[in-house]
Amino acid sequence: MPSHLDTAALARIRSLELRAKVIVEGLWKGMHRSPYHGFSVEFSEYRAYVQGDDPRSIDWKVLARSDRTFIKKFEDETNLRCQLVVDHSRSMQFGSGPMTKAEYAATLAATMALFLMQQGDAVGVTTFGQTLQEHIPARNRPGHLRRLMLELEKPAPPGATSLDLSVKQLSDLVRKRGLICLVSDLLAPVDKLEKQLGWLGAMGHDVVLFHVMDRAEIDFTFEKSAHFRDAETGTERFIDPATARDTYLNRLTVHRDFIRRACERQGIEYHWTPTDTPLESVLFDFLSARARKKGGPRR
């Protein structure tokens, strides 16, 4: 995937919907220059229009974006249903770069919502902190995208102090099987995560996990001794980074490996997503992974 959009420039775009449009347009332009011919989330393929094809099969949206004429080969007529489940816990408010984890997660969810709905898929949004907070069922109708954007733009409410995804509540609300995309920093004890990921895996949905972390959390770039506050519990501890760095990095590696292995055991697709990763790259990698799962992208 060639050139990526600058995250700092994206962060200066205040409208979440406009930010998502810029990213999706960048994805289409990048795909136009790449060896990949195209994707849809139902992973039908495109092929070039040739004389004799039914003009009604032309994908006019692709033509408008790329000036190239493609025939969309649908695998079936049933559109995808996708529920975007976004972490609103307090730790998501941290950020050392242009975007906090919460802003990055909201932008990723908005980008996926826009991309999927442009293809005719149904999309919903669920936010959670200690419990499920807001739930908008998956739909594709006029005005629905705007409703999703408004929900994603809302700040996390006070009191959202820990990651405690109520998967049982989610399973009651999302009964039709489809795709569930969870966007979270997963800062929780591993025993709790094991149980939650197990529930997600058992729900019968196709589950994708985007593990979002800030670069400062990943590399522990802090230099001065200071009081560090646990974003979830509010507990403070005086830490000298020079002496704590190795222990922290080892624990982070163990935590991340645990999540990755738990996802493998539960059949959950895992995406490591630091907040300095270009969002068009995240979307492209997601689509590439889905295409491989369906038998490989066409080059």
WOZINOR-V277129 format. One record per pair of residues at least 4 apart in sequence whose ideal C-beta (glycine too) atoms are under 7 Angstrom apart, sorted by the first residue. I is the first residue (numbers start at 0). J is the second residue. D is the distance in whole Angstrom. If there is no record, write none. Layout:
BEGIN
I;J;D  I;J;D
END
This chain:
BEGIN
0;29;5  0;33;6  0;280;6  0;283;5  1;29;5  1;32;5  1;33;6  2;29;7  3;277;3  3;279;6  3;280;5  4;8;7  4;9;6  4;21;7  4;22;6  4;25;5  4;277;6  4;279;6  5;9;7  6;10;6  6;96;7  6;97;5  6;98;7  6;275;6  6;277;7  7;97;4  9;18;6  9;21;7  10;97;4  10;98;5  12;17;5  12;18;4  12;21;7  14;18;6  15;19;6  15;105;6  15;106;7  15;109;5  15;148;5  15;151;6  15;152;5  16;20;7  16;109;7  16;148;5  17;21;7  18;22;7  18;106;6  18;109;7  19;23;6  19;106;7  19;109;4  19;110;4  19;113;4  20;24;6  20;113;6  21;25;6  22;26;7  22;110;5  22;278;5  22;279;5  22;282;7  23;27;7  23;110;6  23;113;5  23;114;5  24;28;6  25;29;6  25;279;5  26;30;6  26;279;5  26;282;6  26;283;6  27;31;6  27;64;5  27;65;6  28;32;7  29;33;6  29;279;6  29;283;7  30;35;6  30;37;6  31;65;5  34;298;5  35;296;6  35;298;6  36;45;5  36;297;5  37;45;4  37;61;7  37;69;7  38;42;7  38;286;4  38;290;6  39;43;5  39;118;5  40;79;5  40;115;6  40;118;6  40;120;6  40;289;7  41;74;6  41;78;7  41;79;5  42;74;7  42;289;6  42;290;6  42;293;4  43;71;6  43;72;5  43;73;5  43;74;5  44;72;5  44;297;5  45;58;7  45;61;7  45;69;4  45;70;7  45;71;6  46;69;7  46;70;5  46;72;7  47;68;7  47;69;6  48;52;5  48;57;6  48;68;4  48;69;6  48;70;5  52;56;6  52;70;5  56;70;5  56;71;7  57;62;6  57;68;6  57;70;6  58;62;7  58;69;5  58;71;4  59;63;6  60;64;6  60;117;7  61;65;6  61;67;7  61;69;5  62;67;7  62;68;5  78;119;5  78;120;5  78;121;6  79;115;7  79;120;4  79;177;6  79;178;6  80;121;5  80;137;5  80;175;6  80;177;3  80;178;7  81;115;6  81;120;6  81;122;5  81;137;6  81;177;6  81;178;4  81;180;6  82;123;5  82;125;6  82;137;6  82;173;5  82;177;7  82;179;5  83;108;4  83;111;6  83;112;6  83;122;7  83;123;7  83;124;5  83;180;5  84;125;5  84;127;7  84;169;7  84;179;6  84;180;7  84;181;5  85;104;5  85;105;7  85;108;5  85;124;7  85;126;5  85;151;7  85;182;5  86;91;5  86;104;6  86;127;7  86;162;6  86;182;6  86;183;4  86;184;6  87;91;7  87;126;5  87;127;6  87;128;5  87;132;6  87;155;4  87;159;5  88;128;5  88;159;5  88;161;6  88;162;5  88;231;6  89;155;7  89;159;6  89;160;5  89;230;5  89;231;6  90;184;6  90;186;5  90;230;4  90;231;5  91;99;7  91;100;5  91;101;4  91;104;6  91;155;7  91;184;6  92;99;6  92;101;6  92;155;7  92;230;7  93;99;6  93;100;6  93;213;6  93;230;6  94;98;6  94;99;3  94;100;6  94;102;7  94;213;6  94;274;7  95;213;5  95;214;6  95;215;4  96;213;7  96;214;6  96;274;6  96;275;6  98;102;4  98;103;4  98;106;7  98;274;6  99;103;7  100;104;6  100;184;6  100;211;5  100;213;6  100;274;6  101;105;6  101;155;6  102;106;6  103;107;6  103;211;6  103;274;4  104;108;6  104;182;4  104;211;5  105;109;6  105;151;4  105;152;7  106;110;6  106;278;6  107;111;6  107;182;6  107;209;6  107;278;6  107;281;6  108;112;6  108;124;7  108;151;6  108;182;6  109;113;6  109;148;6  109;151;5  110;114;6  110;278;6  110;282;6  111;115;6  111;180;6  111;282;7  112;116;6  112;122;5  112;144;6  112;147;5  113;117;6  113;144;7  114;282;7  115;120;4  115;122;5  116;120;6  116;122;5  116;139;6  116;144;5  119;139;6  120;139;6  121;137;4  121;138;5  121;139;5  122;137;6  122;139;7  122;147;7  123;135;5  123;136;5  123;137;4  123;138;7  124;135;5  124;147;5  124;150;5  124;151;6  125;131;6  125;133;7  125;134;5  125;169;6  126;132;5  126;133;5  126;150;7  127;131;5  127;132;6  127;164;5  127;165;7  128;132;6  128;155;6  128;159;3  129;159;6  129;160;6  129;161;6  129;163;5  130;163;7  130;165;5  130;168;7  131;165;5  131;168;5  131;169;6  132;156;7  133;150;6  134;172;5  135;146;6  135;147;6  135;150;6  137;177;7  138;143;5  139;143;6  142;146;6  143;147;7  144;148;6  145;149;6  146;150;7  147;151;6  148;152;6  155;159;5  160;231;6  161;231;5  162;183;7  162;185;7  162;186;6  162;187;4  164;195;5  165;169;6  166;170;6  166;195;6  166;198;4  166;199;6  167;171;7  167;198;7  168;172;6  169;173;6  170;202;5  173;179;7  176;203;6  176;204;6  177;204;6  178;204;7  178;205;5  178;207;7  179;204;5  179;206;5  180;207;5  180;209;7  181;206;7  181;208;5  181;209;7  182;209;5  182;211;6  183;211;7  184;211;5  184;212;6  185;192;6  185;210;6  185;258;6  186;231;6  187;191;5  187;192;5  189;193;6  189;254;7  189;257;5  190;194;7  191;195;6  192;196;6  192;258;6  192;261;7  193;197;6  193;261;6  194;198;7  195;199;6  196;200;6  196;261;5  196;262;6  196;265;5  196;267;6  197;201;6  197;265;6  198;202;7  199;206;5  199;265;7  199;267;6  200;206;7  200;265;3  200;266;6  200;267;6  206;267;5  206;268;7  207;268;4  207;270;7  207;285;7  208;262;6  208;267;5  208;268;7  208;269;5  208;270;7  209;270;5  209;272;5  210;258;6  210;269;7  210;270;7  210;271;5  210;272;6  211;272;5  211;274;6  212;216;5  212;217;5  212;273;6  213;274;5  214;218;6  214;273;6  214;274;7  214;275;5  215;220;5  215;221;7  217;273;6  219;240;7  219;244;5  219;247;5  219;248;6  221;240;4  222;240;6  224;237;7  224;238;7  224;239;4  224;240;7  225;238;7  226;235;5  226;236;7  226;237;5  227;235;7  227;236;6  227;238;5  228;233;6  228;235;5  229;233;6  229;234;5  238;243;5  239;243;6  240;244;6  243;247;5  244;248;6  245;249;6  246;250;6  247;251;6  248;252;6  249;253;7  250;254;6  251;255;6  252;256;6  253;257;6  254;258;7  255;259;6  256;260;6  257;261;6  258;262;6  259;263;7  259;269;6  260;264;6  261;265;6  262;267;4  262;269;4  268;288;6  270;281;7  270;284;7  270;285;6  272;276;6  272;281;6  276;280;6  276;281;6  278;282;6  279;283;6  280;284;6  281;285;6  282;286;6  283;287;6  284;288;6  285;289;7  286;290;6  287;291;6  287;296;6  288;292;6  289;293;7  290;295;7  290;296;4  291;295;6  291;296;7
END
